């Protein structure tokens, strides 16, 4: 086994499985509100629009605190900052179980307590995902990034593939120890975040120079490769943090991510309710809901690797988003449960297949603190769709009595993201300049002149 293969195999084995587990728990705590809603909405007297507003307001708080959080991560190191994030979000995710008690104690309505806790959860979790993406750019050379981000982000659909049936089963604990089933969903699924916060402190390593678990030659090779790639990116243009935040290409990537997230979160928060309307039990709903996400796990790994092999990004993103839009639009017009789930499973391929490829786009022209700020800007702006998607779905549901028009709205957002991807100026050569198996140092002048 040559030095590069040996090094990257060891880095992947050390970091990726652990980060998948962390993001699995993070995402589950973010979206389990969709399963809790099967009982919670009636218990708290929440309308569909009130639920959609509360589910989505998480992302407004996330938006305002994302960039500051990621810049603090770059300053203090991923290990300490990610541990802090996981501990605070674990506390707040568990506090969701006590909405009625907090409302009674504070004099607030159940809805306002729900909104407040979702806001605080967004503040607590801000910086986690872009912080991990930034961490991965420090450890993985460009030609590995789409597949590695795909492995990591597979935790998103996995959180529903596994978490859906688990959440559905937890709802059956209704009445145990005086708590409703939806309260048990929040309490039990928050506990792993608190435990993992302490594991992160002892397990993660901030940067390759500190990797005592690598052999000397492996560590030296990785540090040199990453420095070489950074040098060639910065030879084309060096961005300050402020420039990265207002750069048109960063904003364009954020628009693409907005389209992807609108399809993802708009569907994720309401899919359990859509499936429940088929006449299924809570447990059955959990299993059926997982079907599009099983397809999503496969597409994330397959589509990310396919993009890496071709070293092509724009068309991979645009095609996936177009598939997502087509599947969601088809589901809007179907009443048959089997055909509707088949269409949503097709959509799952596109929704999740595009995500790891999107994150190769800013890493191609940003580095250092600018990369931390730019990646956070893309994530925070794109995640605003996490508010608008669910809120639009809830408002349309209350207005029309069905989910069809809301699904068409989500499909339209996906098409906007696909169009933005095709129009984006992106030079894949910038990702690998200076690497031995791709473009060489002299290619910088070619790219600058393109």
N, C-alpha and C positions, 0 to 999 in steps of 0.2 A: 504494500500500500504506500503510495507516494506521500510526501509531506503534506501537501494541500488536502488530500482526501482524508488523511488521518486526523489532521487538525479540525477540519470542518465536521467530521463525524463525531469527534469528541465534544466540540462546542454544541452541536445540535442535540446530542444526547443529554448534555448537562443542563441546557437552558430551556429547550422547547417544550418537553413534557411538563415541566414544572410551571412554565408560564401558561400553558394551555389549561392546567388545573386552576390557576389563579383567575384567568379570564372567564373560565366556565362559571366559577362562583360569582364573579362580578356581574356577568351578564344575566345569570339566573336571578340574582337579587334585584336587577334592574327591571326585568320583564315578568317576574312571577306575579306581578300585579294583575296581569291578564287572566291568570287562573284564579287568583283570589277573588276577582270580580264576579265569578260565577255565584258566589255567596255574598261577598262584601257589598256589592252595589245595593242589594235589597236590604241588607242589615243596616247600612248607613244612609239609605234613602238617596242614592246617587242616580241621576239620570245618565243617559249615554253620553251627552255632551259634557256633563260635569265630570264623569269618569275620564273621558278623553282629555279634558283640560288638565285634570290632576295628573294623569299618566304622562302627559306631554310637558308639563311645566318643569319637570325634572331637567329638561334640556335647555330651558331658558337660564336656569342657574348654572348649568354646565357650561353654557356659552360664555358667561361673564367671568368664570373662574378658571377656564381651561388653560388659556395662555399663561396667566401668572403662575398657575400650578406647575406647568411644564418647564417654565424658566427656573422655578425654584428646584425642581428635580434636577435640572442640568447643573445647578449650583451646588446642591447638597448631596447629590448622588442618588441613583435609582433605588438602591437597597433601602435606605432610610425613608425616602419619600414614599415609595410604594407601600412600605409597611404602615406608614402613617395613614395613607389613603384607605388601605384595607381595614384597619382597625376602626376608623371613624365611620366608614360606610356600613360595617357589620353592626355597629351599635344602632345606627339609624334605621337600617333595614329591619332589625328586630323590633324597633320601637313602633313600626307600622302595625304591629299586632295589637297595640294598646290605644288605637285611635279613639274608641268610645270612652275609655278611662281618661285620656288626656282632655277630651272635649268636656267631659263632666267636671274635671278639676279646673280647667281654664275658663269655662264659660263660652268657649268657641263652639261653632257648629261642627258636626262631624266632617262636612265637606271642607271647611277651612283648615281643620287639623290635617286632613288628608293632603291638601295642597301644600301646607307648611312643611310637613315631613318629606314630601317629594322634592320640594325646593332644597331642603337641607341635605337630602340624599344626593342631589345633583352637585351641590357644593362640595360634599365630602368626596365624591368619586371623580370630580374633575381632575384631569391630568393623568388618570390611570392608563387609559388606552393609548393616547399619544406618547405617554412616557415609555410604555413598552415598545411601541414602534420605534421611538428614538433609540432605546436601548438596543434593539435588534440591528439598527443601522451601525452601531458601534462594534458589533460582534460579527456581522455577516457581510462579506463583500457583495457588490452589486449583483453579480450573476446568480446569487443564491436567494435574493430577497423575496421575490414573488412567491416562490415555493415555501419559504420559511414563514412568511407572513400568512400564507394560506394554511399551513399547519396550525399556526397559532390561532388564527381567526376561525378555524373549524370549531373552536369552542363556542361560537355563537349558535350555529345550528345544533351542536351537540347539547347545549344547555336546554334546548326544547326537546330533542330526541330522548334524552334521559330525564330531564326535569319535568317534561309534560306529564308522563305517566306518574312520576313521583308526586308532583303537585296535585294531580287528580286524586291520587290515593290519600294524600294528607287531608284533603277536604272531607274524607270519610271519618276523620277523627272528631267530627263535630260533636261537641258536648263533653269531650274528655277533659277532666280537671276544670270544668266550667268555662272552657274556651271554645269558640266556634272553629270549624275546620279551616276557614280562611286565616284565622289568627295563628294556627299551627303551621300553616304554609310559611308565613313570615318568620316565625320564631326558629323553626328547625333549619330553614334554608339560610338564615343569617349566621348561624353558629360557625360554619367552616371558615368564613372570612376572618373571624376573630382569631381562630387558631392559626390560619395561614399567615396572618400579619407577623406573628413571632417567628415562624419558619423562614419568612423572607429575610429577616434580619441576619440570620445565620447562614443562609444558603446562596443568595444572589451575590454576584460580583459585579462591581460597577463598570469596569473596563478591562480590556485584554491585558494591559500592563500589570494588573493585579491578580491575574489568573494563575495562582500557584498550582492549580489542578491540571494545568497544561505542562507538557514537557518543555524544556528551555527552547528547543528548536521550533516547536509548534507555536509557542508564545511569540518568539521573535519573528516568525514568518507572518503571523496574523497582524501584529503591530505594524510591520513594514508594508504589508498589502493595503491595510486600511489607510495608512499615511500616504501611500502612493496614489490611491484613488482620490483622497481628499485634496491632495496637491493639484491633481489634474482638473478637478471640478473648479477649484478656486483659481486656476490659471485662466479659465474662461471668464468667470466673474465671481467676485466675493460679495455676498450679501450681508448687510448688517441685519440685526433682528428687526428693526423698524422697516427696512426695505423688504424683508421677507413677508411681513404682515400685510403690506399694501401692494405687493408684486402682483401684476395682472395674472401671471400663470398660477400663483398660489390661489388667487380668487377663482380662477377658472376650475382648478381642481376641486375647490370647495363646492362649486356649483354642481360638478359631477357627483360628488359625495352626497350632496343634498338630495339629488334625484334618487340615488341608491338608498339612502336612509328613509326617504319618504315611503318607498315601496316596502322596506323592511319593517320599520316600526309601526306604520299605519296598519300593516297586516298583523304583525306579532301581537299587539295589544288587543286586537279584536278577533283574531282567529279562533280562540277558544269559544267565544260567544257565537261565532258563525257556525262552528262545528256542533256546539251544544244544541243549536236549533234543528239539527237533523233528528233530534229525539233520542240522543244518547245519554248514558249515565256520565258522571264526572270522570270516572276511571276510563271509560271508553273514549270520552272526549280527549283525554290526555294522550292516549295512544294514536288516535286518528290525527290529531293536531301535529304529531311528530312527523308525519309522512313527508311534507315538503322540506322539512329540515334534514331528513335522511338524505334526500337528493342533494340538499345544500352542502352537507359534509363532503360528499363525493365530488361535487363540482368545484369546491374551494381548492381541494388538493389537485384535482386533474387540471383545472383551468389555469391555476398558478404555475404548475410545472410546464404546461403547454406554452404559456407566455414566456417563461424563462428560456425554453428551448429555442423559440423563434426570436427572442429578444425584441418582441413587438408588444406594445402596450395599448395604444389608442384603440385599435380595432377590436382587441380582446375585451376592453371595457365597454365599448359601444355595442358590440354584438350581445354581450351578456345582459346589458340593460334593456336592449330591444326585446330579448327573450322574456325578461321579467315583465315588461309592459304588456307584451302579447298574452302571456299566461294569465295575468291579473285581469286584463280586459275580457278575455274569454270566460273566466270564472264569473265575472259580473253578469253575464248573460245566460248562465246555466243554473237550472234549478235542481237537476239530478245530483244527489250527493256524490256519487261515484265520479261523474264527469267533472263536477266542480273541484273535487280534490285532485283529480288528474291534472286539470288546468293549473291549479295552485302548486302542484309538484313541479310542473314545467317552469312556472314562475320561480320556484325555489332554486332551480339551476342558475337562472340569471341573477337573482337577487344576491346570492352568496358567491357565485363564481366571479363577479366583478370586483368584490371587495379587496382581496389581496393584491390584485393588479393595480387598483387605484393607488395603493400606498407606495408603489414603486415610482410614481410620477414626481412628487416633490423631492424624494431622495436623490433624484437624478441631477438636481441643480442646486441643492442646499446642503450645507454642512455646518457642524459646530452648533453654537447657540442659535444661529439663524435656522438651522434644521429643527431644533427644539421648538422655536417660536413658530416657524412656518407650518410644521406638522400639526402643532396645537391649533393654529388658526384654521387649517383645513378641517380638522376634527370638530372644532367648536362651531364654525359656520355651517358645516355640513350637518351637524347634529341638531341644528334648529329645525330641521325636517322632523326630528323626533317629537317636536311640539306640534307643528302644523299638520303632520300626517294623522296622528291619533285624534287631535281636536277636530279636524275636518271630518274624519270618519264618524265621530260621535255626533257632531252637529248635523251632518247629513242624515244619519240614522234617526235622530229625533224628528227631523223635518220631513223625511220621506217614509219612515217606517221600515226601511230595508237597508241593506248594505251595498246594493248594486251601484248606485251613483257614486258612493264613496270609493269603491274599488276602481271605477273609471277615472276618478280624480288621481288616485295613486298611480295608475298606468300612465297618465299624462305626465306626471313628475318624472317617471322613469324614462320616458321619451325625451324630455328636456335634458336629462343627464347624458343620454346617448348622443344627442346632437352636440352637446358641449364637448364630449370626449373627441368626437371627430374633428371639431374645429380647433382643439388645443394644439398649440405649438409644442412639440416634444421631440427631442433628439435622443433616441435610445443610446447613441454612441457615447453620450456624456456619462452614462452609468458605468461604463467599463473601460474608459480611457486609462491606459497605463497598466491594464491587466495583461498577462502574457498570452491569453488565448483569445483576446478580442483586439480592440483598437489600441495602437501604441501611442506614445507621447506625442508623436508628430501629428496625430489626428486632431489635436486640439485646434490647430489652425483651420483645418477643414470644417470643423463644427462651428467655429466662430464665424466663418465666412458663409455658412449655409443659411 
